[in-house]
Amino acid sequence: MKRGKITIGITVLVDVIGMGIVIPVLPVFLHTFTSSPFWIEMFFTIYALFGFFAAPVLGALSDKYGRRLILILSIFGTAIGWFIFALGSKSLICLVIGRIIDGITSGNISTAQSYMIDSSKDPKERAGNLGFIGALFGVGFIIGPAIGGILAKISLLTPFWVTAVIALINAISAYLFLPESPAEKDHARKISLNPFKDIWKAFHRDSKIKNLLWI
């Protein structure tokens, strides 16, 4: 599964760089529509809110149908979300729709982590794999904003177009090079649309895990 781990690492790095590119530019761009800090922050809240409700569903779907399929679809959804955002840059509704789509399909990082857990032979390797993902996450957020600042000098829309293209290339690369996770698919897995249900279960599953969750 070495090829799978390398592909997942590249996928996560590219995805986080894409997120980092738009983060410093998005508030400035939205300021052309409204000067209200509340409504500007609402665009970040929309993404987070839909991601909160969609992430457990994507996780269950990845258990049921495989990590690879859900990872590819979620990255592709990110590309679609940013393409809609860039194409409809003069329409507030299009901007909202773009953020909603990106939020709904934002489970690619957690799915990538699940993939790395599946590929681990023992707890030590699992910790190393998750640490590797965390390190790539940090590197991506260092590189991304710097690239975003450079691209914004061309135009405020350029970072969004570049992020959409990066996500699309990322999805295609995952489709071509990423093998399926070694974990067996749980076709009997039930899909719940209630994220609070899984949170409730997590807090009552194990006392050690519960303490970590509270922290």
NORNOR-V523537 format. One record per helix or strand. SS is the DSSP state (hx for helix, st for strand). FROM is the first residue (numbers start at 1). LEN is the number of residues. Records with the same first field share a line. If there is no record, write none. Layout:
# NORNOR-V523537
SS=FROM-LEN / FROM-LEN
This chain:
# NORNOR-V523537
hx=2-29 / 37-29 / 67-21 / 92-13 / 108-11 / 123-30 / 158-20 / 195-11 / 207-8
